[in-house]
Amino acid sequence: MLANRKIYTWGKALGVSSGAVDKLLKGAVPGIDIQLSMQHKENCNLTFLNTGKGKPFNVNNFPTSQGMIDYVAELLTTAPWNIYIVRADSLITLVFQQPGQYEYKTKLIDHDVCEVLVGQYTEAVYKYLSTKLECNKVYYPKLSEEVVEQITSGDIGTFALFGDKKTSGILNHLSQATAVLLELPPTVVGEQNTADSHLMRAVIRLIEQAIVENRIELSVETRAKVITAGYNYAVRTGSSASGLDPHGILAILDTIVE
């Protein structure tokens, strides 16, 4: 939860007194007012905070496309947002951020309003996002597969993502892309096709690993083209997620990059 911050610095940002922080250091359980402040400021999961169960940070997981679309539509009523497209393969992970304030006792605390959304990347989601985000700033941060998985699973919180006035976070540090909605990569996996979804994720992991290891710079469009070609090759050769032909797929990457 501290994300490399000193606990007194962390407490001050929450509006918590040094005396209250001293009690926490001695093992006291934070009261509900401090917990709610942490939830606002850090996007922390109160169930995890109190029981140790689940993930440290809140993620909104959507089993259906319409559920995700409806939630995004509700968020967009309070635009503008900074929207980070963390991944768009068989799954899509979106991080919404905008400045906000909340009340802690008699103080107004500035914070990053942060919403992390995860769902299947279907044609319906693709069409909605392609046409509805024009009043917002949309970024495609260049992240390692490990960080993408950590954000998607709820292992990274608001401070690590966005930092503060003195420290850059993962997203606002690595999101130097033009702040407009570029063309989203096409969807290639249907909502009901779970086996294909596993195969697609295996193809993406293989390609992303090669991109990182070889320090290859790809545009969103080229990356989508490589993934689609690699996936089609895997299907054509009858490969499974656990039995990919890495040489064939990486040869496709080399051909397209050249």
C-alpha positions as CSV (number, residue, x, y, z in Angstrom):
1,M,0.0,0.0,0.0
2,L,2.8,2.4,0.8
3,A,4.5,1.9,-2.7
4,N,7.9,3.0,-1.4
5,R,6.6,6.0,0.5
6,K,7.5,6.8,4.1
7,I,4.4,6.1,6.2
8,Y,4.3,9.7,7.6
9,T,4.3,11.1,4.1
10,W,1.6,8.6,3.1
11,G,-0.5,9.6,6.2
12,K,-0.1,13.3,5.5
13,A,-1.4,12.8,1.9
14,L,-4.5,11.1,3.4
15,G,-5.1,13.9,5.9
16,V,-4.2,11.6,8.8
17,S,-2.4,13.1,11.8
18,S,1.0,11.9,12.8
19,G,-0.5,10.7,16.1
20,A,-2.9,8.4,14.2
21,V,0.0,7.2,12.1
22,D,2.0,6.4,15.3
23,K,-1.0,4.2,16.4
24,L,-1.0,2.4,13.1
25,L,2.8,1.7,13.5
26,K,1.9,0.1,16.9
27,G,-0.5,-2.3,15.3
28,A,-3.8,-0.4,15.7
29,V,-6.5,-1.2,13.2
30,P,-7.4,2.0,11.2
31,G,-10.8,3.3,11.9
32,I,-13.5,3.5,9.2
33,D,-12.8,7.1,8.5
34,I,-9.1,6.3,7.7
35,Q,-10.1,3.2,5.7
36,L,-12.5,5.3,3.6
37,S,-9.9,7.9,3.0
38,M,-7.5,5.1,1.9
39,Q,-10.2,3.8,-0.4
40,H,-10.6,7.2,-2.1
41,K,-6.9,8.1,-2.2
42,E,-5.4,4.7,-3.0
43,N,-8.4,2.8,-4.7
44,C,-7.6,0.1,-2.1
45,N,-9.9,-2.9,-1.5
46,L,-11.3,-2.7,2.0
47,T,-11.9,-6.5,2.1
48,F,-8.2,-7.1,1.5
49,L,-7.3,-4.4,4.0
50,N,-9.4,-6.0,6.8
51,T,-9.1,-9.7,6.0
52,G,-6.1,-10.1,3.7
53,K,-8.4,-11.9,1.2
54,G,-8.7,-10.8,-2.5
55,K,-6.5,-8.3,-4.2
56,P,-5.1,-5.1,-2.7
57,F,-6.8,-2.7,-5.1
58,N,-10.2,-2.5,-6.7
59,V,-10.8,-3.7,-10.2
60,N,-14.2,-3.7,-11.9
61,N,-14.5,-7.0,-13.8
62,F,-17.3,-7.4,-16.3
63,P,-18.5,-10.9,-17.4
64,T,-20.5,-9.4,-20.3
65,S,-19.8,-6.7,-23.0
66,Q,-23.0,-4.8,-22.2
67,G,-22.1,-4.6,-18.6
68,M,-18.8,-2.9,-19.4
69,I,-20.4,-0.6,-22.0
70,D,-23.0,0.5,-19.6
71,Y,-20.4,1.3,-16.9
72,V,-18.2,3.2,-19.3
73,A,-21.3,5.2,-20.5
74,E,-22.0,6.1,-16.9
75,L,-18.4,7.3,-16.3
76,L,-18.5,9.4,-19.5
77,T,-21.3,11.5,-18.0
78,T,-18.6,13.1,-15.9
79,A,-16.0,13.6,-18.7
80,P,-13.4,14.6,-19.4
81,W,-11.2,11.7,-18.3
82,N,-7.7,10.5,-19.0
83,I,-8.2,7.0,-20.4
84,Y,-5.4,4.5,-20.6
85,I,-5.8,1.5,-22.8
86,V,-3.6,-0.9,-20.9
87,R,-4.4,-3.9,-23.0
88,A,-6.6,-4.8,-25.9
89,D,-6.2,-8.4,-26.9
90,S,-8.7,-11.1,-25.8
91,L,-9.2,-8.9,-22.8
92,I,-9.4,-5.2,-22.5
93,T,-8.1,-3.3,-19.5
94,L,-9.0,0.4,-19.2
95,V,-7.9,2.8,-16.5
96,F,-9.9,6.0,-16.1
97,Q,-8.4,8.9,-14.2
98,Q,-9.5,12.5,-13.4
99,P,-8.7,14.9,-10.6
100,G,-11.1,15.0,-7.7
101,Q,-11.6,15.8,-4.0
102,Y,-13.2,14.0,-1.1
103,E,-13.9,15.1,2.5
104,Y,-11.9,13.7,5.4
105,K,-13.2,15.1,8.7
106,T,-13.0,18.8,8.1
107,K,-10.6,18.7,5.2
108,L,-10.9,18.4,1.5
109,I,-8.3,16.0,0.1
110,D,-7.2,16.2,-3.5
111,H,-6.9,12.8,-5.2
112,D,-6.9,11.0,-8.5
113,V,-10.3,9.5,-9.1
114,C,-9.3,6.1,-10.5
115,E,-11.4,3.3,-12.1
116,V,-9.9,0.1,-13.5
117,L,-12.1,-1.8,-15.8
118,V,-11.5,-5.3,-17.2
119,G,-13.6,-7.3,-19.6
120,Q,-13.6,-9.3,-22.8
121,Y,-12.5,-7.4,-25.9
122,T,-15.4,-8.1,-28.2
123,E,-16.8,-6.5,-31.3
124,A,-19.4,-4.6,-29.3
125,V,-16.8,-3.1,-26.9
126,Y,-14.6,-2.2,-29.9
127,K,-17.4,-0.4,-31.7
128,Y,-18.5,1.5,-28.6
129,L,-15.0,2.7,-27.6
130,S,-14.2,3.6,-31.2
131,T,-17.0,6.1,-31.3
132,K,-17.7,7.4,-27.8
133,L,-14.4,8.6,-26.3
134,E,-13.8,11.7,-28.5
135,C,-14.3,14.2,-25.5
136,N,-11.5,12.5,-23.5
137,K,-7.8,12.0,-23.7
138,V,-6.9,8.5,-24.6
139,Y,-3.4,7.0,-24.2
140,Y,-1.7,3.7,-25.2
141,P,1.1,3.4,-22.6
142,K,4.0,1.0,-23.4
143,L,4.0,-1.4,-20.5
144,S,5.7,-4.8,-19.9
145,E,3.5,-7.8,-19.8
146,E,4.1,-8.2,-16.1
147,V,2.8,-4.7,-15.3
148,V,-0.2,-5.2,-17.6
149,E,-1.1,-8.3,-15.7
150,Q,-0.6,-6.5,-12.3
151,I,-2.9,-3.7,-13.3
152,T,-5.5,-6.1,-14.7
153,S,-5.5,-8.3,-11.6
154,G,-5.6,-5.5,-9.0
155,D,-2.0,-5.6,-7.7
156,I,-1.1,-1.9,-8.5
157,G,-2.9,1.0,-6.9
158,T,-3.5,4.7,-7.7
159,F,-0.2,6.0,-6.4
160,A,1.9,3.6,-8.3
161,L,-0.1,4.4,-11.4
162,F,-0.1,8.2,-11.2
163,G,2.3,9.2,-8.5
164,D,1.9,12.7,-6.9
165,K,3.2,16.2,-7.4
166,K,6.8,15.0,-6.8
167,T,6.7,11.5,-8.3
168,S,5.6,10.2,-11.7
169,G,3.6,7.1,-11.8
170,I,3.7,4.2,-14.2
171,L,1.0,5.5,-16.5
172,N,1.6,9.2,-16.7
173,H,5.4,8.5,-17.0
174,L,5.1,6.0,-19.9
175,S,2.2,7.6,-21.7
176,Q,3.9,9.9,-24.1
177,A,1.6,9.0,-27.0
178,T,-0.6,11.6,-28.7
179,A,-3.6,12.2,-26.5
180,V,-6.2,11.3,-29.0
181,L,-8.1,8.1,-29.7
182,L,-6.1,6.2,-32.2
183,E,-7.5,3.3,-34.1
184,L,-8.1,0.4,-31.7
185,P,-6.7,-3.0,-32.7
186,P,-9.4,-5.2,-34.3
187,T,-11.1,-7.9,-32.3
188,V,-10.4,-11.5,-33.4
189,V,-11.9,-13.5,-30.5
190,G,-15.6,-13.9,-30.0
191,E,-17.3,-13.5,-26.6
192,Q,-18.2,-17.2,-26.4
193,N,-15.0,-18.7,-27.7
194,T,-13.1,-19.5,-24.6
195,A,-10.7,-22.0,-26.2
196,D,-9.8,-19.4,-28.9
197,S,-9.3,-16.8,-26.1
198,H,-6.7,-19.0,-24.4
199,L,-4.9,-19.5,-27.7
200,M,-5.0,-15.8,-28.4
201,R,-3.5,-14.9,-25.0
202,A,-0.7,-17.5,-25.6
203,V,0.1,-15.9,-29.0
204,I,0.1,-12.4,-27.5
205,R,2.5,-13.5,-24.7
206,L,4.9,-15.0,-27.2
207,I,4.9,-11.9,-29.5
208,E,5.1,-9.4,-26.6
209,Q,8.0,-11.2,-25.1
210,A,9.8,-11.1,-28.5
211,I,9.0,-7.4,-28.8
212,V,10.5,-6.6,-25.4
213,E,13.5,-8.8,-25.7
214,N,14.4,-7.4,-29.2
215,R,13.5,-3.8,-28.3
216,I,11.2,-3.6,-31.3
217,E,9.1,-0.4,-31.7
218,L,5.6,-1.1,-33.1
219,S,2.6,1.1,-33.7
220,V,-0.8,0.0,-32.4
221,E,-1.8,-0.9,-35.9
222,T,1.3,-3.0,-36.7
223,R,1.1,-4.7,-33.3
224,A,-2.5,-5.7,-34.1
225,K,-1.5,-6.9,-37.5
226,V,1.2,-9.1,-36.1
227,I,-1.1,-10.6,-33.4
228,T,-3.8,-11.3,-35.9
229,A,-1.4,-13.0,-38.4
230,G,0.2,-15.0,-35.6
231,Y,-3.2,-16.1,-34.2
232,N,-4.4,-17.1,-37.7
233,Y,-1.2,-19.1,-38.2
234,A,-1.8,-20.9,-34.9
235,V,-5.4,-21.8,-35.9
236,R,-4.3,-22.9,-39.4
237,T,-1.7,-25.2,-38.0
238,G,-4.0,-26.6,-35.3
239,S,-1.9,-25.3,-32.4
240,S,-3.1,-25.2,-28.8
241,A,-2.3,-22.6,-26.2
242,S,0.3,-25.0,-24.7
243,G,1.7,-26.2,-28.0
244,L,2.4,-23.1,-30.1
245,D,5.0,-23.2,-32.8
246,P,7.2,-20.2,-31.7
247,H,9.5,-20.3,-34.7
248,G,6.5,-20.0,-37.2
249,I,4.9,-17.1,-35.2
250,L,8.2,-15.2,-34.7
251,A,8.9,-15.6,-38.4
252,I,5.7,-13.8,-39.0
253,L,6.8,-11.0,-36.7
254,D,10.1,-10.7,-38.5
255,T,8.4,-10.6,-41.9
256,I,5.9,-7.8,-40.9
257,V,8.5,-5.7,-39.1
258,E,10.9,-5.9,-42.1
